[in-house]
Amino acid sequence: MKIKPLADRVVIKKLEAEETTKSGILLTGSAKERPQEAEVVAVGPGAIVDGKRIAMEVKVSDKVLYSKYAGTEVKVDGEEYTILKQDDILAIVE
């Protein structure tokens, strides 16, 4: 099954949380922070404002940082994704 977002929505897949700190300390499951970095899997066509379509600023395979509690988590074919509005994306990681 394929997910096709509508309007200005974006489908992202979270990147794995760090298992160790920079100094080499191993983190347990409860100590790991919820990741805020993800890879864009699908992008909608863009919102329509005043009859004109607004272009999306992100594209598939971009790595992005997003708001901590943004979006709706969904599970499709055993994979977990988050669907959120483009406004909830804070930055593209280069």
Biopython code that builds the backbone (N, CA, C, O; Angstrom):
import numpy as np
from Bio.PDB.StructureBuilder import StructureBuilder

atoms = [
    (1, "MET", "N", (0.842, -1.174, 0.000)),
    (1, "MET", "CA", (0.000, 0.000, 0.000)),
    (1, "MET", "C", (0.890, 1.241, 0.000)),
    (1, "MET", "O", (1.956, 1.249, 0.616)),
    (2, "LYS", "N", (0.455, 2.270, -0.681)),
    (2, "LYS", "CA", (1.216, 3.504, -0.802)),
    (2, "LYS", "C", (0.420, 4.642, -0.171)),
    (2, "LYS", "O", (-0.802, 4.698, -0.309)),
    (3, "ILE", "N", (1.101, 5.541, 0.515)),
    (3, "ILE", "CA", (0.441, 6.693, 1.141)),
    (3, "ILE", "C", (0.636, 7.908, 0.247)),
    (3, "ILE", "O", (1.761, 8.232, -0.134)),
    (4, "LYS", "N", (-0.464, 8.583, -0.089)),
    (4, "LYS", "CA", (-0.393, 9.794, -0.907)),
    (4, "LYS", "C", (-1.039, 10.927, -0.105)),
    (4, "LYS", "O", (-2.265, 10.995, -0.013)),
    (5, "PRO", "N", (-0.227, 11.814, 0.477)),
    (5, "PRO", "CA", (-0.788, 12.895, 1.295)),
    (5, "PRO", "C", (-1.524, 13.930, 0.444)),
    (5, "PRO", "O", (-1.220, 14.116, -0.734)),
    (6, "LEU", "N", (-2.494, 14.593, 1.062)),
    (6, "LEU", "CA", (-3.285, 15.615, 0.395)),
    (6, "LEU", "C", (-2.823, 17.003, 0.818)),
    (6, "LEU", "O", (-2.216, 17.169, 1.876)),
    (7, "ALA", "N", (-3.108, 17.983, -0.003)),
    (7, "ALA", "CA", (-2.828, 19.401, 0.255)),
    (7, "ALA", "C", (-1.376, 19.618, 0.673)),
    (7, "ALA", "O", (-0.458, 19.185, -0.025)),
    (8, "ASP", "N", (-1.163, 20.289, 1.812)),
    (8, "ASP", "CA", (0.205, 20.616, 2.244)),
    (8, "ASP", "C", (0.710, 19.661, 3.327)),
    (8, "ASP", "O", (1.451, 20.058, 4.226)),
    (9, "ARG", "N", (0.298, 18.401, 3.226)),
    (9, "ARG", "CA", (0.732, 17.407, 4.204)),
    (9, "ARG", "C", (1.944, 16.633, 3.686)),
    (9, "ARG", "O", (2.161, 16.500, 2.482)),
    (10, "VAL", "N", (2.724, 16.130, 4.645)),
    (10, "VAL", "CA", (3.957, 15.417, 4.354)),
    (10, "VAL", "C", (3.971, 14.130, 5.163)),
    (10, "VAL", "O", (3.585, 14.133, 6.332)),
    (11, "VAL", "N", (4.409, 13.030, 4.560)),
    (11, "VAL", "CA", (4.570, 11.764, 5.275)),
    (11, "VAL", "C", (6.052, 11.607, 5.574)),
    (11, "VAL", "O", (6.892, 11.681, 4.677)),
    (12, "ILE", "N", (6.366, 11.387, 6.870)),
    (12, "ILE", "CA", (7.759, 11.221, 7.273)),
    (12, "ILE", "C", (7.944, 9.896, 7.994)),
    (12, "ILE", "O", (7.001, 9.334, 8.551)),
    (13, "LYS", "N", (9.171, 9.412, 7.973)),
    (13, "LYS", "CA", (9.547, 8.221, 8.726)),
    (13, "LYS", "C", (10.651, 8.647, 9.678)),
    (13, "LYS", "O", (11.701, 9.128, 9.251)),
    (14, "LYS", "N", (10.409, 8.467, 10.975)),
    (14, "LYS", "CA", (11.368, 8.897, 11.982)),
    (14, "LYS", "C", (12.668, 8.118, 11.866)),
    (14, "LYS", "O", (12.677, 6.920, 11.585)),
    (15, "LEU", "N", (13.761, 8.827, 12.089)),
    (15, "LEU", "CA", (15.061, 8.185, 12.140)),
    (15, "LEU", "C", (15.246, 7.628, 13.546)),
    (15, "LEU", "O", (14.675, 8.154, 14.501)),
    (16, "GLU", "N", (16.031, 6.579, 13.678)),
    (16, "GLU", "CA", (16.224, 5.918, 14.962)),
    (16, "GLU", "C", (16.882, 6.854, 15.976)),
    (16, "GLU", "O", (17.739, 7.664, 15.622)),
    (17, "ALA", "N", (16.473, 6.732, 17.236)),
    (17, "ALA", "CA", (17.070, 7.506, 18.323)),
    (17, "ALA", "C", (18.472, 6.996, 18.587)),
    (17, "ALA", "O", (18.774, 5.826, 18.354)),
    (18, "GLU", "N", (19.315, 7.874, 19.070)),
    (18, "GLU", "CA", (20.693, 7.511, 19.376)),
    (18, "GLU", "C", (20.730, 6.470, 20.491)),
    (18, "GLU", "O", (20.020, 6.597, 21.489)),
    (19, "GLU", "N", (21.552, 5.450, 20.318)),
    (19, "GLU", "CA", (21.707, 4.394, 21.320)),
    (19, "GLU", "C", (22.730, 4.776, 22.386)),
    (19, "GLU", "O", (22.659, 4.296, 23.517)),
    (20, "THR", "N", (23.687, 5.647, 22.025)),
    (20, "THR", "CA", (24.718, 6.072, 22.967)),
    (20, "THR", "C", (24.898, 7.577, 22.884)),
    (20, "THR", "O", (24.562, 8.202, 21.878)),
    (21, "THR", "N", (25.429, 8.147, 23.949)),
    (21, "THR", "CA", (25.724, 9.577, 23.938)),
    (21, "THR", "C", (27.050, 9.791, 23.228)),
    (21, "THR", "O", (27.743, 8.829, 22.897)),
    (22, "LYS", "N", (27.406, 11.049, 22.994)),
    (22, "LYS", "CA", (28.673, 11.351, 22.326)),
    (22, "LYS", "C", (29.867, 10.869, 23.136)),
    (22, "LYS", "O", (30.918, 10.555, 22.576)),
    (23, "SER", "N", (29.705, 10.812, 24.460)),
    (23, "SER", "CA", (30.809, 10.356, 25.307)),
    (23, "SER", "C", (30.843, 8.840, 25.464)),
    (23, "SER", "O", (31.708, 8.310, 26.161)),
    (24, "GLY", "N", (29.895, 8.124, 24.812)),
    (24, "GLY", "CA", (29.925, 6.671, 24.805)),
    (24, "GLY", "C", (29.042, 5.991, 25.832)),
    (24, "GLY", "O", (29.118, 4.772, 25.983)),
    (25, "ILE", "N", (28.202, 6.739, 26.548)),
    (25, "ILE", "CA", (27.312, 6.145, 27.549)),
    (25, "ILE", "C", (26.126, 5.510, 26.831)),
    (25, "ILE", "O", (25.484, 6.151, 26.000)),
    (26, "LEU", "N", (25.834, 4.239, 27.153)),
    (26, "LEU", "CA", (24.730, 3.506, 26.541)),
    (26, "LEU", "C", (23.417, 3.948, 27.170)),
    (26, "LEU", "O", (23.301, 3.979, 28.396)),
    (27, "LEU", "N", (22.423, 4.291, 26.351)),
    (27, "LEU", "CA", (21.129, 4.760, 26.839)),
    (27, "LEU", "C", (20.119, 3.621, 26.881)),
    (27, "LEU", "O", (20.060, 2.794, 25.971)),
    (28, "THR", "N", (19.323, 3.588, 27.950)),
    (28, "THR", "CA", (18.246, 2.607, 28.040)),
    (28, "THR", "C", (17.041, 3.127, 27.271)),
    (28, "THR", "O", (17.031, 4.282, 26.845)),
    (29, "GLY", "N", (16.036, 2.297, 27.090)),
    (29, "GLY", "CA", (14.850, 2.671, 26.322)),
    (29, "GLY", "C", (14.157, 3.912, 26.840)),
    (29, "GLY", "O", (13.734, 4.754, 26.048)),
    (30, "SER", "N", (14.029, 4.048, 28.163)),
    (30, "SER", "CA", (13.319, 5.196, 28.724)),
    (30, "SER", "C", (14.156, 6.473, 28.696)),
    (30, "SER", "O", (13.596, 7.567, 28.774)),
    (31, "ALA", "N", (15.460, 6.364, 28.588)),
    (31, "ALA", "CA", (16.332, 7.537, 28.586)),
    (31, "ALA", "C", (16.479, 8.161, 27.206)),
    (31, "ALA", "O", (16.921, 9.304, 27.086)),
    (32, "LYS", "N", (16.115, 7.428, 26.172)),
    (32, "LYS", "CA", (16.247, 7.955, 24.815)),
    (32, "LYS", "C", (15.206, 9.036, 24.590)),
    (32, "LYS", "O", (14.048, 8.897, 24.982)),
    (33, "GLU", "N", (15.637, 10.114, 23.951)),
    (33, "GLU", "CA", (14.689, 11.160, 23.600)),
    (33, "GLU", "C", (13.926, 10.761, 22.353)),
    (33, "GLU", "O", (14.442, 10.064, 21.480)),
    (34, "ARG", "N", (12.701, 11.213, 22.289)),
    (34, "ARG", "CA", (11.901, 10.975, 21.096)),
    (34, "ARG", "C", (12.582, 11.692, 19.930)),
    (34, "ARG", "O", (12.846, 12.891, 20.020)),
    (35, "PRO", "N", (12.870, 10.983, 18.843)),
    (35, "PRO", "CA", (13.595, 11.628, 17.741)),
    (35, "PRO", "C", (12.755, 12.714, 17.083)),
    (35, "PRO", "O", (11.541, 12.575, 16.935)),
    (36, "GLN", "N", (13.420, 13.796, 16.691)),
    (36, "GLN", "CA", (12.746, 14.873, 15.982)),
    (36, "GLN", "C", (13.317, 15.030, 14.583)),
    (36, "GLN", "O", (13.049, 16.019, 13.900)),
    (37, "GLU", "N", (14.102, 14.053, 14.162)),
    (37, "GLU", "CA", (14.664, 14.066, 12.825)),
    (37, "GLU", "C", (14.031, 12.928, 12.044)),
    (37, "GLU", "O", (13.865, 11.827, 12.567)),
    (38, "ALA", "N", (13.679, 13.190, 10.798)),
    (38, "ALA", "CA", (12.986, 12.187, 9.995)),
    (38, "ALA", "C", (13.339, 12.354, 8.524)),
    (38, "ALA", "O", (13.918, 13.355, 8.103)),
    (39, "GLU", "N", (12.965, 11.331, 7.762)),
    (39, "GLU", "CA", (13.141, 11.378, 6.316)),
    (39, "GLU", "C", (11.770, 11.512, 5.671)),
    (39, "GLU", "O", (10.823, 10.828, 6.058)),
    (40, "VAL", "N", (11.671, 12.393, 4.688)),
    (40, "VAL", "CA", (10.409, 12.609, 3.978)),
    (40, "VAL", "C", (10.180, 11.438, 3.029)),
    (40, "VAL", "O", (11.041, 11.113, 2.212)),
    (41, "VAL", "N", (9.002, 10.803, 3.145)),
    (41, "VAL", "CA", (8.650, 9.640, 2.334)),
    (41, "VAL", "C", (7.710, 10.024, 1.194)),
    (41, "VAL", "O", (7.807, 9.482, 0.093)),
    (42, "ALA", "N", (6.792, 10.968, 1.464)),
    (42, "ALA", "CA", (5.841, 11.410, 0.441)),
    (42, "ALA", "C", (5.436, 12.852, 0.730)),
    (42, "ALA", "O", (5.425, 13.287, 1.881)),
    (43, "VAL", "N", (5.105, 13.585, -0.328)),
    (43, "VAL", "CA", (4.754, 14.999, -0.218)),
    (43, "VAL", "C", (3.466, 15.245, -0.992)),
    (43, "VAL", "O", (3.296, 14.751, -2.106)),
    (44, "GLY", "N", (2.557, 16.017, -0.387)),
    (44, "GLY", "CA", (1.322, 16.383, -1.067)),
    (44, "GLY", "C", (1.587, 17.427, -2.139)),
    (44, "GLY", "O", (2.705, 17.928, -2.257)),
    (45, "PRO", "N", (0.562, 17.759, -2.925)),
    (45, "PRO", "CA", (0.734, 18.711, -4.030)),
    (45, "PRO", "C", (0.864, 20.166, -3.578)),
    (45, "PRO", "O", (1.298, 21.007, -4.365)),
    (46, "GLY", "N", (0.507, 20.482, -2.351)),
    (46, "GLY", "CA", (0.564, 21.856, -1.841)),
    (46, "GLY", "C", (-0.828, 22.386, -1.578)),
    (46, "GLY", "O", (-1.800, 21.938, -2.186)),
    (47, "ALA", "N", (-0.922, 23.338, -0.674)),
    (47, "ALA", "CA", (-2.218, 23.931, -0.309)),
    (47, "ALA", "C", (-2.679, 24.892, -1.398)),
    (47, "ALA", "O", (-1.872, 25.416, -2.165)),
    (48, "ILE", "N", (-3.979, 25.112, -1.452)),
    (48, "ILE", "CA", (-4.539, 26.094, -2.377)),
    (48, "ILE", "C", (-4.985, 27.298, -1.564)),
    (48, "ILE", "O", (-5.843, 27.186, -0.689)),
    (49, "VAL", "N", (-4.389, 28.463, -1.862)),
    (49, "VAL", "CA", (-4.712, 29.701, -1.171)),
    (49, "VAL", "C", (-5.128, 30.733, -2.206)),
    (49, "VAL", "O", (-4.382, 31.024, -3.141)),
    (50, "ASP", "N", (-6.317, 31.280, -2.035)),
    (50, "ASP", "CA", (-6.871, 32.262, -2.977)),
    (50, "ASP", "C", (-6.876, 31.731, -4.403)),
    (50, "ASP", "O", (-6.620, 32.480, -5.346)),
    (51, "GLY", "N", (-7.161, 30.455, -4.567)),
    (51, "GLY", "CA", (-7.260, 29.852, -5.890)),
    (51, "GLY", "C", (-5.932, 29.479, -6.530)),
    (51, "GLY", "O", (-5.914, 28.982, -7.656)),
    (52, "LYS", "N", (-4.826, 29.707, -5.841)),
    (52, "LYS", "CA", (-3.510, 29.362, -6.388)),
    (52, "LYS", "C", (-2.844, 28.319, -5.504)),
    (52, "LYS", "O", (-2.921, 28.391, -4.277)),
    (53, "ARG", "N", (-2.193, 27.356, -6.132)),
    (53, "ARG", "CA", (-1.502, 26.306, -5.389)),
    (53, "ARG", "C", (-0.141, 26.824, -4.910)),
    (53, "ARG", "O", (0.644, 27.368, -5.686)),
    (54, "ILE", "N", (0.111, 26.641, -3.623)),
    (54, "ILE", "CA", (1.381, 27.039, -3.017)),
    (54, "ILE", "C", (2.341, 25.846, -3.102)),
    (54, "ILE", "O", (2.015, 24.756, -2.630)),
    (55, "ALA", "N", (3.493, 26.040, -3.687)),
    (55, "ALA", "CA", (4.465, 24.962, -3.882)),
    (55, "ALA", "C", (5.016, 24.469, -2.544)),
    (55, "ALA", "O", (5.160, 25.242, -1.596)),
    (56, "MET", "N", (5.318, 23.182, -2.484)),
    (56, "MET", "CA", (5.905, 22.582, -1.291)),
    (56, "MET", "C", (7.403, 22.889, -1.260)),
    (56, "MET", "O", (8.057, 22.942, -2.302)),
    (57, "GLU", "N", (7.935, 23.089, -0.057)),
    (57, "GLU", "CA", (9.352, 23.401, 0.093)),
    (57, "GLU", "C", (10.209, 22.168, 0.347)),
    (57, "GLU", "O", (11.431, 22.227, 0.218)),
    (58, "VAL", "N", (9.581, 21.053, 0.708)),
    (58, "VAL", "CA", (10.336, 19.819, 0.943)),
    (58, "VAL", "C", (10.048, 18.833, -0.174)),
    (58, "VAL", "O", (9.039, 18.938, -0.871)),
    (59, "LYS", "N", (10.952, 17.870, -0.336)),
    (59, "LYS", "CA", (10.752, 16.839, -1.355)),
    (59, "LYS", "C", (11.090, 15.483, -0.751)),
    (59, "LYS", "O", (11.682, 15.406, 0.326)),
    (60, "VAL", "N", (10.721, 14.437, -1.433)),
    (60, "VAL", "CA", (10.985, 13.073, -0.978)),
    (60, "VAL", "C", (12.485, 12.882, -0.795)),
    (60, "VAL", "O", (13.282, 13.337, -1.615)),
    (61, "SER", "N", (12.853, 12.226, 0.257)),
    (61, "SER", "CA", (14.219, 11.881, 0.682)),
    (61, "SER", "C", (14.938, 13.006, 1.428)),
    (61, "SER", "O", (16.081, 12.819, 1.844)),
    (62, "ASP", "N", (14.299, 14.174, 1.610)),
    (62, "ASP", "CA", (14.889, 15.213, 2.451)),
    (62, "ASP", "C", (14.920, 14.731, 3.892)),
    (62, "ASP", "O", (14.005, 14.036, 4.335)),
    (63, "LYS", "N", (15.961, 15.092, 4.622)),
    (63, "LYS", "CA", (16.021, 14.856, 6.064)),
    (63, "LYS", "C", (15.556, 16.151, 6.717)),
    (63, "LYS", "O", (16.059, 17.226, 6.391)),
    (64, "VAL", "N", (14.602, 16.057, 7.633)),
    (64, "VAL", "CA", (14.003, 17.248, 8.221)),
    (64, "VAL", "C", (13.956, 17.162, 9.744)),
    (64, "VAL", "O", (14.012, 16.076, 10.323)),
    (65, "LEU", "N", (13.850, 18.326, 10.379)),
    (65, "LEU", "CA", (13.578, 18.444, 11.806)),
    (65, "LEU", "C", (12.152, 18.953, 11.922)),
    (65, "LEU", "O", (11.753, 19.858, 11.190)),
    (66, "TYR", "N", (11.377, 18.374, 12.842)),
    (66, "TYR", "CA", (9.973, 18.751, 12.956)),
    (66, "TYR", "C", (9.605, 19.003, 14.411)),
    (66, "TYR", "O", (10.333, 18.601, 15.319)),
    (67, "SER", "N", (8.471, 19.671, 14.634)),
    (67, "SER", "CA", (7.996, 19.976, 15.981)),
    (67, "SER", "C", (7.789, 18.699, 16.776)),
    (67, "SER", "O", (7.359, 17.682, 16.230)),
    (68, "LYS", "N", (8.091, 18.751, 18.052)),
    (68, "LYS", "CA", (8.120, 17.566, 18.904)),
    (68, "LYS", "C", (6.809, 16.777, 18.927)),
    (68, "LYS", "O", (6.837, 15.549, 18.840)),
    (69, "TYR", "N", (5.678, 17.445, 19.042)),
    (69, "TYR", "CA", (4.403, 16.735, 19.166)),
    (69, "TYR", "C", (3.512, 16.905, 17.933)),
    (69, "TYR", "O", (2.288, 16.824, 18.033)),
    (70, "ALA", "N", (4.120, 17.138, 16.790)),
    (70, "ALA", "CA", (3.380, 17.392, 15.556)),
    (70, "ALA", "C", (2.921, 16.102, 14.894)),
    (70, "ALA", "O", (3.540, 15.050, 15.055)),
    (71, "GLY", "N", (1.839, 16.196, 14.155)),
    (71, "GLY", "CA", (1.418, 15.120, 13.273)),
    (71, "GLY", "C", (0.620, 14.011, 13.913)),
    (71, "GLY", "O", (0.362, 13.991, 15.117)),
    (72, "THR", "N", (0.239, 13.083, 13.045)),
    (72, "THR", "CA", (-0.530, 11.912, 13.423)),
    (72, "THR", "C", (0.261, 10.678, 13.039)),
    (72, "THR", "O", (0.683, 10.534, 11.892)),
    (73, "GLU", "N", (0.461, 9.790, 13.999)),
    (73, "GLU", "CA", (1.220, 8.573, 13.727)),
    (73, "GLU", "C", (0.286, 7.512, 13.154)),
    (73, "GLU", "O", (-0.811, 7.289, 13.667)),
    (74, "VAL", "N", (0.737, 6.864, 12.082)),
    (74, "VAL", "CA", (-0.042, 5.807, 11.436)),
    (74, "VAL", "C", (0.869, 4.610, 11.179)),
    (74, "VAL", "O", (2.089, 4.748, 11.095)),
    (75, "LYS", "N", (0.259, 3.439, 11.056)),
    (75, "LYS", "CA", (1.008, 2.221, 10.757)),
    (75, "LYS", "C", (0.449, 1.647, 9.458)),
    (75, "LYS", "O", (-0.744, 1.361, 9.365)),
    (76, "VAL", "N", (1.317, 1.478, 8.451)),
    (76, "VAL", "CA", (0.911, 0.954, 7.151)),
    (76, "VAL", "C", (1.867, -0.179, 6.785)),
    (76, "VAL", "O", (3.082, 0.016, 6.746)),
    (77, "ASP", "N", (1.322, -1.345, 6.522)),
    (77, "ASP", "CA", (2.123, -2.523, 6.165)),
    (77, "ASP", "C", (3.237, -2.793, 7.178)),
    (77, "ASP", "O", (4.345, -3.171, 6.799)),
    (78, "GLY", "N", (2.942, -2.598, 8.459)),
    (78, "GLY", "CA", (3.913, -2.873, 9.505)),
    (78, "GLY", "C", (4.940, -1.779, 9.736)),
    (78, "GLY", "O", (5.753, -1.892, 10.653)),
    (79, "GLU", "N", (4.927, -0.729, 8.937)),
    (79, "GLU", "CA", (5.866, 0.394, 9.074)),
    (79, "GLU", "C", (5.149, 1.567, 9.743)),
    (79, "GLU", "O", (3.977, 1.824, 9.468)),
    (80, "GLU", "N", (5.861, 2.276, 10.621)),
    (80, "GLU", "CA", (5.285, 3.437, 11.294)),
    (80, "GLU", "C", (5.690, 4.726, 10.578)),
    (80, "GLU", "O", (6.863, 4.948, 10.275)),
    (81, "TYR", "N", (4.693, 5.563, 10.319)),
    (81, "TYR", "CA", (4.904, 6.842, 9.653)),
    (81, "TYR", "C", (4.201, 7.926, 10.455)),
    (81, "TYR", "O", (3.350, 7.633, 11.295)),
    (82, "THR", "N", (4.557, 9.179, 10.194)),
    (82, "THR", "CA", (3.860, 10.322, 10.769)),
    (82, "THR", "C", (3.428, 11.214, 9.618)),
    (82, "THR", "O", (4.213, 11.507, 8.715)),
    (83, "ILE", "N", (2.169, 11.644, 9.659)),
    (83, "ILE", "CA", (1.639, 12.568, 8.656)),
    (83, "ILE", "C", (1.472, 13.916, 9.348)),
    (83, "ILE", "O", (0.797, 14.022, 10.372)),
    (84, "LEU", "N", (2.097, 14.941, 8.776)),
    (84, "LEU", "CA", (2.009, 16.266, 9.380)),
    (84, "LEU", "C", (1.929, 17.333, 8.308)),
    (84, "LEU", "O", (2.197, 17.072, 7.135)),
    (85, "LYS", "N", (1.558, 18.540, 8.718)),
    (85, "LYS", "CA", (1.498, 19.658, 7.778)),
    (85, "LYS", "C", (2.905, 20.199, 7.560)),
    (85, "LYS", "O", (3.759, 20.099, 8.441)),
    (86, "GLN", "N", (3.138, 20.762, 6.407)),
    (86, "GLN", "CA", (4.442, 21.323, 6.103)),
    (86, "GLN", "C", (4.836, 22.386, 7.131)),
    (86, "GLN", "O", (6.023, 22.547, 7.415)),
    (87, "ASP", "N", (3.869, 23.113, 7.692)),
    (87, "ASP", "CA", (4.157, 24.143, 8.689)),
    (87, "ASP", "C", (4.814, 23.574, 9.947)),
    (87, "ASP", "O", (5.487, 24.308, 10.671)),
    (88, "ASP", "N", (4.630, 22.278, 10.221)),
    (88, "ASP", "CA", (5.226, 21.640, 11.398)),
    (88, "ASP", "C", (6.680, 21.243, 11.180)),
    (88, "ASP", "O", (7.357, 20.825, 12.119)),
    (89, "ILE", "N", (7.161, 21.370, 9.951)),
    (89, "ILE", "CA", (8.569, 21.088, 9.665)),
    (89, "ILE", "C", (9.360, 22.359, 9.936)),
    (89, "ILE", "O", (9.058, 23.427, 9.405)),
    (90, "LEU", "N", (10.381, 22.217, 10.776)),
    (90, "LEU", "CA", (11.164, 23.379, 11.211)),
    (90, "LEU", "C", (12.350, 23.671, 10.311)),
    (90, "LEU", "O", (12.697, 24.832, 10.098)),
    (91, "ALA", "N", (12.984, 22.611, 9.771)),
    (91, "ALA", "CA", (14.192, 22.820, 8.972)),
    (91, "ALA", "C", (14.503, 21.587, 8.139)),
    (91, "ALA", "O", (14.063, 20.479, 8.447)),
    (92, "ILE", "N", (15.266, 21.803, 7.081)),
    (92, "ILE", "CA", (15.810, 20.703, 6.263)),
    (92, "ILE", "C", (17.267, 20.540, 6.690)),
    (92, "ILE", "O", (18.018, 21.514, 6.759)),
    (93, "VAL", "N", (17.656, 19.297, 6.976)),
    (93, "VAL", "CA", (19.017, 19.015, 7.398)),
    (93, "VAL", "C", (19.845, 18.721, 6.154)),
    (93, "VAL", "O", (19.498, 17.837, 5.370)),
    (94, "GLU", "N", (20.930, 19.451, 5.971)),
    (94, "GLU", "CA", (21.780, 19.252, 4.788)),
    (94, "GLU", "C", (23.084, 18.607, 5.162)),
    (94, "GLU", "O", (23.923, 18.364, 4.295)),
]
sb = StructureBuilder()
sb.init_structure("model")
sb.init_model(0)
sb.init_chain("A")
sb.init_seg("    ")
for serial, (resi, resn, name, xyz) in enumerate(atoms, 1):
    if name == "N":
        sb.init_residue(resn, " ", resi, " ")
    sb.init_atom(name, np.array(xyz, "f"), 0.0, 1.0, " ", f" {name:<3s}", serial, name[0])
structure = sb.get_structure()
